[in-house]
Amino acid sequence: MSQNNKDKYNDQHELEKIRMKKMEALIEAQKRKQVVEDKTSSLSQKIDYLLKIVLMPDAFNYLSNLKVNEPQVYQKIFDQLINPEVITNLDYLLSIITKQGGVVGRRIPLDLIIFLERQIKGVKSKIQVVRKDESMDLKNYLMKL
C-alpha cells in the first residue's frame, strides 16, 4: 500500500509539473501577444504623429475623416503617402524631424489629399462655363469657339 501511495504521489507530482509548464507557456504566449500589440499600437501612433507633422492641419483632419468614413479610400491614400521604406525608417525620420523642430519646407496641402481621393474614386473634374443662360462644360465651350 505504501508503494501504491508513492506511485499516486509521483503521478500527481508529474501532473502538476505538466500543468505548470502549460501555464508558463500560456503566460509566455500572452506576453508575446502583448508585445506585438504594443509595437503595433506604437507603430500606428508614430505614423499618425508623422502624418500630423507632414500634412497641413486641414489635410490631416480630412484624411482622419476619410479613415473613419471611407476606410478603403483612406488605405489607398495612406499607401501612397507612407511606403514600406518610410515605415522601415520611421524612428530615424521622427528623430530628424524632432531635431529640426518640425518639417523644413512645405507641408502636404489639403488639395493633394483631395486630388488623391478623386483619383482613387475615379472622379473627373468638370469645369462649367455659363454663358447667356447656357451652361456647358469647358471642353464643349472651347470646341464652339
N, C-alpha and C positions, 0 to 999 in steps of 0.2 A: 504494500500500500504506500509505503514511503517512496518507492520508485515511481509509482503512478502519480503521486503529488508533485514529485520533482519534474516529471515529464510535462505535467499540466502547467507548472510554473514556467518551464522553459518555453513552451508553446505560447503562453500568454506574453512572455517577455519578447519573443520573436515577433508576435503580432503587434505589440506596442512599438517595436523598432520600425516595422513596416509602416505603421500609422504615422509615426514621427517623420519618416522620410517623405511620405506623401504630403504631409502638412508643410514641410520645408519646401518641397517642390512647388506646391500651390502658392506659398508666400513669395517665393522667388519669382514665379511667373507673374504674380500681381505687381511686384516691384518693377520687373521689366516692362510691363504694360504701362505702369505709371510713368516711367522714364520716357517711353515713346510718346505718351500723351503730352508730357511736359515739353518735350522737344518740339512736337508738332504745334502745340499752343504757342510756344516761344517763337517758332518759325513764323507762324501766321501773324503774331504780334509784331515781329520785326518787319515783315513785309508790309503790314498796314502802316507802320511808322515810316518806312521808306516811301511808300506811296503818298503819305501825308506831307512829307518833305518835298518830294519831287513834283507833285501836282499842285496847281493853284487851288486855293480853298474851295472855290465853287466847282472845280473839276473833281476834286476828291469827294465832295458831297454828292455830286451827280453820279459818280462811279459807285458810291456806297448805296445810293438808291437803286441803281441797276442791280447791285449784288442781292438786294432783298427782293426786288420786283421781277427781275429777269435774269436768273442765275446763269442761264446758258449764254446769253449775250455778254454778261459780266465775265464769264470764264474765258471767252474768246478774246475780249479786250485785255484781260489780265495776262493771257498767254502772249499777246503781242507786246505788252509793256514789260513783263517780267519773264525773261527767258531763263533756261536752266543755268546759264553762266552767271546770271545775276544771283540766283539762289545759291550757287556754289560759293560765290564771293561775297555773300550778304554781310557777314561780320566785318570784312575788310572795307566794303563800301560804307557801312554805317560808321566805322571808326574814322574814315576820311571825312565824311560829312560832319561828324561831331567835331573833329579838329578844326575844320574850316568854319564852323559856326553856321552851317546851312549849305544850301546848294549855291554854287558860284555860277552865275549866268542865269539864263531864263528857265522858268519852270513850265511844265506842260499845261497849256491852257484848256479851258472847257471846250473850245471849238474842236480841238483834236479828239477829245473823247466822244463828242457828238458825231464827228466825222467817222470815227471807227465804228460807232454804233450803227450809223446809217449804212456804212459799207457792209457790215455783217448782216444787217436786216435786208439789204438789197434795195434800200430806198434811194431813188434818184432824185436829185434836186430839180425843181421846176421853178423857173423864173417867169412870172406872169406879167405881161405888158397890157395895160389898159389904155385904149386909145379910142376916143369918140364912142364911149359906152360899149366898146367891144373889148373883150378880154381874150387874150391868146398867149400861148407860151412863147418864149423868146425865139425859139427855133423857127416857128411859123411866121413870126413878125419879121425876122431878118430875111426870110425867104421872100416875103411880099415886097420888100424894098428892092 
